Amino acid sequence: MKTHPRKLLREFYGRALLSPELLCLSCAHTAWNRAGCRCSEQTRQDCHLFVSDMVNHLAPRCPERPSRPGAGLSP
């Protein structure tokens, strides 16, 4: 079974959204195991926004459905 990089990223960011510490483990800006090197609250919020955006960006895309004539018109 072949694993696609997009799927791996989607799974990683999905987990990071639920557990921000996972993202801190992969971050180059902090030493997660030393309290003095932890990021500020603002930086953590920025990371959370980034992860949320990536989750949405990497979400599986639904194929577009062909539109039906008259769809959405009220009788």
OpenMM code with the backbone's topology and positions (N, CA, C; nanometers):
from openmm import Vec3, app, unit

residues = "MET LYS THR HIS PRO ARG LYS LEU LEU ARG GLU PHE TYR GLY ARG ALA LEU LEU SER PRO GLU LEU LEU CYS LEU SER CYS ALA HIS THR ALA TRP ASN ARG ALA GLY CYS ARG CYS SER GLU GLN THR ARG GLN ASP CYS HIS LEU PHE VAL SER ASP MET VAL ASN HIS LEU ALA PRO ARG CYS PRO GLU ARG PRO SER ARG PRO GLY ALA GLY LEU SER PRO".split()
positions = [
    Vec3(0.0849, -0.1179, 0.0000),
    Vec3(0.0000, 0.0000, 0.0000),
    Vec3(0.0893, 0.1241, 0.0000),
    Vec3(0.0659, 0.2114, -0.0942),
    Vec3(0.1477, 0.3319, -0.1089),
    Vec3(0.0915, 0.4436, -0.0214),
    Vec3(0.1814, 0.5105, 0.0507),
    Vec3(0.1407, 0.6229, 0.1350),
    Vec3(0.1718, 0.7520, 0.0614),
    Vec3(0.0742, 0.8392, 0.0537),
    Vec3(0.0913, 0.9657, -0.0157),
    Vec3(0.1369, 1.0741, 0.0820),
    Vec3(0.2331, 1.1568, 0.0412),
    Vec3(0.2839, 1.2630, 0.1290),
    Vec3(0.1736, 1.3575, 0.1769),
    Vec3(0.0781, 1.3882, 0.0899),
    Vec3(-0.0316, 1.4781, 0.1285),
    Vec3(-0.1128, 1.4180, 0.2429),
    Vec3(-0.1357, 1.2873, 0.2362),
    Vec3(-0.2112, 1.2195, 0.3420),
    Vec3(-0.1316, 1.2211, 0.4734),
    Vec3(-0.0013, 1.1972, 0.4638),
    Vec3(0.0825, 1.2000, 0.5842),
    Vec3(0.0801, 1.3383, 0.6498),
    Vec3(0.0924, 1.4427, 0.5677),
    Vec3(0.0857, 1.5785, 0.6223),
    Vec3(-0.0498, 1.6063, 0.6856),
    Vec3(-0.1572, 1.5641, 0.6180),
    Vec3(-0.2918, 1.5856, 0.6707),
    Vec3(-0.3086, 1.5182, 0.8070),
    Vec3(-0.2566, 1.3954, 0.8189),
    Vec3(-0.2648, 1.3238, 0.9467),
    Vec3(-0.1815, 1.3929, 1.0544),
    Vec3(-0.0612, 1.4372, 1.0177),
    Vec3(0.0247, 1.5050, 1.1150),
    Vec3(-0.0406, 1.6328, 1.1663),
    Vec3(-0.0878, 1.7174, 1.0751),
    Vec3(-0.1481, 1.8435, 1.1173),
    Vec3(-0.2806, 1.8205, 1.1908),
    Vec3(-0.3525, 1.7158, 1.1557),
    Vec3(-0.4747, 1.6824, 1.2293),
    Vec3(-0.4435, 1.6470, 1.3740),
    Vec3(-0.3361, 1.5709, 1.3928),
    Vec3(-0.2941, 1.5361, 1.5298),
    Vec3(-0.2398, 1.6584, 1.6028),
    Vec3(-0.1659, 1.7419, 1.5318),
    Vec3(-0.1082, 1.8626, 1.5935),
    Vec3(-0.2177, 1.9596, 1.6365),
    Vec3(-0.3287, 1.9606, 1.5643),
    Vec3(-0.4402, 2.0470, 1.6023),
    Vec3(-0.4995, 2.0017, 1.7352),
    Vec3(-0.5049, 1.8707, 1.7561),
    Vec3(-0.5594, 1.8162, 1.8806),
    Vec3(-0.4576, 1.8170, 1.9939),
    Vec3(-0.3304, 1.8103, 1.9584),
    Vec3(-0.2239, 1.8074, 2.0588),
    Vec3(-0.1107, 1.8999, 2.0154),
    Vec3(-0.1189, 2.0278, 2.0528),
    Vec3(-0.0173, 2.1254, 2.0089),
    Vec3(0.1252, 2.0891, 2.0485),
    Vec3(0.1422, 2.0080, 2.1516),
    Vec3(0.2762, 1.9672, 2.1924),
    Vec3(0.3468, 1.8914, 2.0803),
    Vec3(0.2688, 1.8221, 1.9978),
    Vec3(0.3272, 1.7500, 1.8856),
    Vec3(0.3942, 1.8462, 1.7889),
    Vec3(0.3305, 1.9596, 1.7657),
    Vec3(0.3898, 2.0602, 1.6778),
    Vec3(0.5154, 2.1190, 1.7421),
    Vec3(0.5135, 2.1388, 1.8721),
    Vec3(0.6311, 2.1920, 1.9422),
    Vec3(0.7507, 2.0977, 1.9299),
    Vec3(0.7241, 1.9671, 1.9244),
    Vec3(0.8332, 1.8704, 1.9088),
    Vec3(0.9040, 1.8880, 1.7748),
    Vec3(0.8325, 1.9361, 1.6753),
    Vec3(0.8886, 1.9526, 1.5416),
    Vec3(0.9328, 2.0959, 1.5119),
    Vec3(0.9208, 2.1837, 1.6085),
    Vec3(0.9476, 2.3255, 1.5869),
    Vec3(1.0962, 2.3570, 1.6069),
    Vec3(1.1484, 2.4397, 1.5189),
    Vec3(1.2891, 2.4796, 1.5296),
    Vec3(1.3081, 2.6019, 1.6180),
    Vec3(1.1984, 2.6620, 1.6643),
    Vec3(1.2068, 2.7860, 1.7419),
    Vec3(1.2010, 2.7650, 1.8922),
    Vec3(1.1851, 2.6422, 1.9351),
    Vec3(1.1698, 2.6191, 2.0781),
    Vec3(1.2393, 2.4909, 2.1207),
    Vec3(1.2804, 2.4871, 2.2426),
    Vec3(1.3288, 2.3638, 2.3033),
    Vec3(1.2175, 2.3187, 2.3971),
    Vec3(1.1338, 2.2300, 2.3508),
    Vec3(1.0109, 2.1932, 2.4218),
    Vec3(1.0368, 2.1348, 2.5604),
    Vec3(1.1559, 2.0841, 2.5833),
    Vec3(1.1834, 2.0220, 2.7125),
    Vec3(1.2468, 2.1175, 2.8139),
    Vec3(1.2647, 2.2463, 2.7763),
    Vec3(1.3192, 2.3442, 2.8704),
    Vec3(1.2216, 2.4607, 2.8805),
    Vec3(1.1744, 2.4866, 2.9985),
    Vec3(1.0717, 2.5894, 3.0193),
    Vec3(1.1190, 2.7277, 2.9743),
    Vec3(1.2462, 2.7579, 2.9882),
    Vec3(1.2979, 2.8888, 2.9508),
    Vec3(1.3012, 2.9132, 2.8008),
    Vec3(1.2875, 2.8085, 2.7217),
    Vec3(1.2957, 2.8214, 2.5761),
    Vec3(1.1603, 2.8058, 2.5077),
    Vec3(1.0559, 2.8026, 2.5829),
    Vec3(0.9241, 2.7854, 2.5226),
    Vec3(0.8791, 2.9130, 2.4535),
    Vec3(0.7948, 2.8963, 2.3533),
    Vec3(0.7443, 3.0097, 2.2762),
    Vec3(0.6435, 3.0904, 2.3574),
    Vec3(0.6273, 3.2140, 2.3155),
    Vec3(0.5291, 3.3007, 2.3806),
    Vec3(0.3882, 3.2572, 2.3426),
    Vec3(0.2915, 3.3085, 2.4156),
    Vec3(0.1510, 3.2767, 2.3874),
    Vec3(0.1138, 3.3212, 2.2462),
    Vec3(0.1623, 3.4374, 2.2037),
    Vec3(0.1326, 3.4879, 2.0689),
    Vec3(0.1876, 3.3936, 1.9611),
    Vec3(0.3090, 3.3455, 1.9804),
    Vec3(0.3690, 3.2538, 1.8840),
    Vec3(0.2916, 3.1235, 1.8797),
    Vec3(0.2477, 3.0743, 1.9943),
    Vec3(0.1689, 2.9512, 1.9965),
    Vec3(0.0348, 2.9703, 1.9274),
    Vec3(-0.0257, 3.0890, 1.9423),
    Vec3(-0.1504, 3.1176, 1.8709),
    Vec3(-0.1255, 3.1208, 1.7205),
    Vec3(-0.0143, 3.1807, 1.6802),
    Vec3(0.0209, 3.1830, 1.5381),
    Vec3(0.0380, 3.0413, 1.4833),
    Vec3(0.1024, 2.9566, 1.5599),
    Vec3(0.1202, 2.8169, 1.5186),
    Vec3(-0.0149, 2.7463, 1.5075),
    Vec3(-0.1029, 2.7724, 1.6031),
    Vec3(-0.2365, 2.7108, 1.5997),
    Vec3(-0.3127, 2.7557, 1.4748),
    Vec3(-0.3036, 2.8834, 1.4405),
    Vec3(-0.3696, 2.9319, 1.3191),
    Vec3(-0.3092, 2.8674, 1.1945),
    Vec3(-0.1777, 2.8529, 1.1942),
    Vec3(-0.1112, 2.7884, 1.0822),
    Vec3(-0.1578, 2.6441, 1.0663),
    Vec3(-0.1634, 2.5713, 1.1766),
    Vec3(-0.2062, 2.4311, 1.1724),
    Vec3(-0.3509, 2.4212, 1.1251),
    Vec3(-0.4367, 2.5086, 1.1743),
    Vec3(-0.5774, 2.5084, 1.1314),
    Vec3(-0.5875, 2.5328, 0.9815),
    Vec3(-0.5089, 2.6271, 0.9320),
    Vec3(-0.5094, 2.6569, 0.7895),
    Vec3(-0.4590, 2.5375, 0.7088),
    Vec3(-0.3551, 2.4726, 0.7566),
    Vec3(-0.3014, 2.3563, 0.6855),
    Vec3(-0.4005, 2.2414, 0.6842),
    Vec3(-0.4712, 2.2197, 0.7940),
    Vec3(-0.5727, 2.1142, 0.7979),
    Vec3(-0.6787, 2.1406, 0.6919),
    Vec3(-0.7227, 2.2650, 0.6821),
    Vec3(-0.8228, 2.2993, 0.5808),
    Vec3(-0.7658, 2.2883, 0.4396),
    Vec3(-0.6423, 2.3309, 0.4226),
    Vec3(-0.5796, 2.3280, 0.2904),
    Vec3(-0.5568, 2.1841, 0.2418),
    Vec3(-0.5225, 2.0944, 0.3326),
    Vec3(-0.4918, 1.9562, 0.2961),
    Vec3(-0.6129, 1.8630, 0.3013),
    Vec3(-0.7281, 1.9168, 0.3354),
    Vec3(-0.8492, 1.8338, 0.3442),
    Vec3(-0.8767, 1.7685, 0.2096),
    Vec3(-0.9309, 1.6475, 0.2128),
    Vec3(-0.9624, 1.5816, 0.0862),
    Vec3(-1.0619, 1.6649, 0.0068),
    Vec3(-1.0376, 1.6722, -0.1213),
    Vec3(-1.1257, 1.7506, -0.2067),
    Vec3(-1.2337, 1.6610, -0.2643),
    Vec3(-1.3542, 1.7102, -0.2613),
    Vec3(-1.4659, 1.6386, -0.3218),
    Vec3(-1.4710, 1.6759, -0.4695),
    Vec3(-1.4950, 1.5790, -0.5549),
    Vec3(-1.5082, 1.6143, -0.6960),
    Vec3(-1.6324, 1.7006, -0.7163),
    Vec3(-1.6198, 1.7954, -0.8076),
    Vec3(-1.7333, 1.8833, -0.8325),
    Vec3(-1.8448, 1.8041, -0.9003),
    Vec3(-1.9656, 1.8275, -0.8519),
    Vec3(-2.0805, 1.7610, -0.9119),
    Vec3(-2.1298, 1.8452, -1.0291),
    Vec3(-2.1689, 1.7803, -1.1351),
    Vec3(-2.2231, 1.8577, -1.2460),
    Vec3(-2.3537, 1.9236, -1.2049),
    Vec3(-2.3709, 2.0457, -1.2469),
    Vec3(-2.4930, 2.1172, -1.2085),
    Vec3(-2.6079, 2.0704, -1.2963),
    Vec3(-2.7242, 2.0665, -1.2349),
    Vec3(-2.8450, 2.0270, -1.3074),
    Vec3(-2.9156, 2.1522, -1.3556),
    Vec3(-2.9744, 2.1472, -1.4714),
    Vec3(-3.0521, 2.2630, -1.5172),
    Vec3(-3.1673, 2.2895, -1.4215),
    Vec3(-3.1816, 2.4131, -1.3801),
    Vec3(-3.2914, 2.4491, -1.2908),
    Vec3(-3.2636, 2.4231, -1.1446),
    Vec3(-3.1451, 2.3714, -1.1101),
    Vec3(-3.1147, 2.3443, -0.9702),
    Vec3(-3.1026, 2.4757, -0.8944),
    Vec3(-3.1596, 2.4802, -0.7782),
    Vec3(-3.1525, 2.5987, -0.6952),
    Vec3(-3.2614, 2.7004, -0.7226),
    Vec3(-3.3438, 2.6751, -0.8202),
    Vec3(-3.4535, 2.7679, -0.8497),
    Vec3(-3.5765, 2.7250, -0.7723),
    Vec3(-3.6469, 2.8199, -0.7189),
    Vec3(-3.7684, 2.7850, -0.6440),
    Vec3(-3.8874, 2.7796, -0.7409),
    Vec3(-3.9848, 2.6952, -0.7105),
    Vec3(-4.1002, 2.6775, -0.8000),
    Vec3(-4.1890, 2.7972, -0.8070),
] * unit.nanometer
topology = app.Topology()
chain = topology.addChain("A")
for resn in residues:
    res = topology.addResidue(resn, chain)
    for name in ("N", "CA", "C"):
        topology.addAtom(name, app.Element.getBySymbol(name[0]), res)
